[in-house]
C-alpha cells in the first residue's frame, strides 16, 4: 500500500487494517440501518486502492 501523505491518513489506514477496530468504527459511525445490512464479520484487508492516479499527486 502507498504511504499516506499525512499523519491522519496514516492513523486511519493503520486502524482500518485491524478487523476489530474497523468493525467497531463502522458500528459506531455508520447509520444503524446500513450496519444492519452489513456482515461486518466478513471484513478482510485487500491490498488495493480506489484513488485514481491523478488524485494521488
C-alpha beads as a LAMMPS data file, in Angstrom:
LAMMPS data file: protein, C-alpha beads

57 atoms
56 bonds

1 atom types
1 bond types

-500.0 500.0 xlo xhi
-500.0 500.0 ylo yhi
-500.0 500.0 zlo zhi

Masses

1 110.0

Atoms # bond

1 1 1 0.000 0.000 0.000
2 1 1 1.229 3.520 -0.768
3 1 1 2.481 5.606 2.130
4 1 1 -0.145 8.167 3.231
5 1 1 0.559 11.871 2.662
6 1 1 -0.285 12.993 6.170
7 1 1 -0.382 11.564 9.707
8 1 1 -4.187 11.494 9.831
9 1 1 -4.308 9.261 6.758
10 1 1 -1.623 7.018 8.242
11 1 1 -3.530 6.638 11.519
12 1 1 -6.806 5.845 9.756
13 1 1 -5.212 3.338 7.349
14 1 1 -3.379 1.555 10.169
15 1 1 -6.540 1.414 12.266
16 1 1 -8.674 0.049 9.435
17 1 1 -6.164 -2.759 8.873
18 1 1 -7.250 -4.236 12.196
19 1 1 -10.589 -6.053 11.682
20 1 1 -11.823 -5.489 15.250
21 1 1 -11.177 -1.738 15.108
22 1 1 -12.693 -1.489 11.623
23 1 1 -15.857 -3.279 12.799
24 1 1 -16.157 -1.083 15.876
25 1 1 -15.620 2.073 13.823
26 1 1 -18.304 1.107 11.322
27 1 1 -20.775 0.046 14.014
28 1 1 -20.385 3.379 15.788
29 1 1 -20.231 5.826 12.861
30 1 1 -22.361 4.311 10.102
31 1 1 -26.151 4.665 10.193
32 1 1 -27.758 1.770 12.088
33 1 1 -29.932 0.943 9.083
34 1 1 -26.816 0.434 6.949
35 1 1 -24.955 -1.556 9.625
36 1 1 -27.905 -3.937 9.913
37 1 1 -27.434 -4.823 6.227
38 1 1 -23.689 -5.495 6.506
39 1 1 -21.843 -8.643 7.511
40 1 1 -19.004 -6.998 9.414
41 1 1 -17.606 -10.417 10.336
42 1 1 -16.645 -10.877 6.691
43 1 1 -14.285 -7.873 6.569
44 1 1 -10.927 -8.617 5.014
45 1 1 -7.963 -6.491 4.079
46 1 1 -7.287 -6.005 0.382
47 1 1 -4.033 -4.552 -0.870
48 1 1 -5.612 -2.101 -3.294
49 1 1 -6.808 1.483 -3.576
50 1 1 -9.729 3.230 -5.201
51 1 1 -7.927 6.561 -5.531
52 1 1 -7.043 7.202 -9.157
53 1 1 -3.509 8.200 -10.244
54 1 1 -4.497 11.819 -10.861
55 1 1 -5.660 12.270 -7.253
56 1 1 -2.629 10.539 -5.714
57 1 1 -0.467 13.526 -6.700

Bonds

1 1 1 2
2 1 2 3
3 1 3 4
4 1 4 5
5 1 5 6
6 1 6 7
7 1 7 8
8 1 8 9
9 1 9 10
10 1 10 11
11 1 11 12
12 1 12 13
13 1 13 14
14 1 14 15
15 1 15 16
16 1 16 17
17 1 17 18
18 1 18 19
19 1 19 20
20 1 20 21
21 1 21 22
22 1 22 23
23 1 23 24
24 1 24 25
25 1 25 26
26 1 26 27
27 1 27 28
28 1 28 29
29 1 29 30
30 1 30 31
31 1 31 32
32 1 32 33
33 1 33 34
34 1 34 35
35 1 35 36
36 1 36 37
37 1 37 38
38 1 38 39
39 1 39 40
40 1 40 41
41 1 41 42
42 1 42 43
43 1 43 44
44 1 44 45
45 1 45 46
46 1 46 47
47 1 47 48
48 1 48 49
49 1 49 50
50 1 50 51
51 1 51 52
52 1 52 53
53 1 53 54
54 1 54 55
55 1 55 56
56 1 56 57
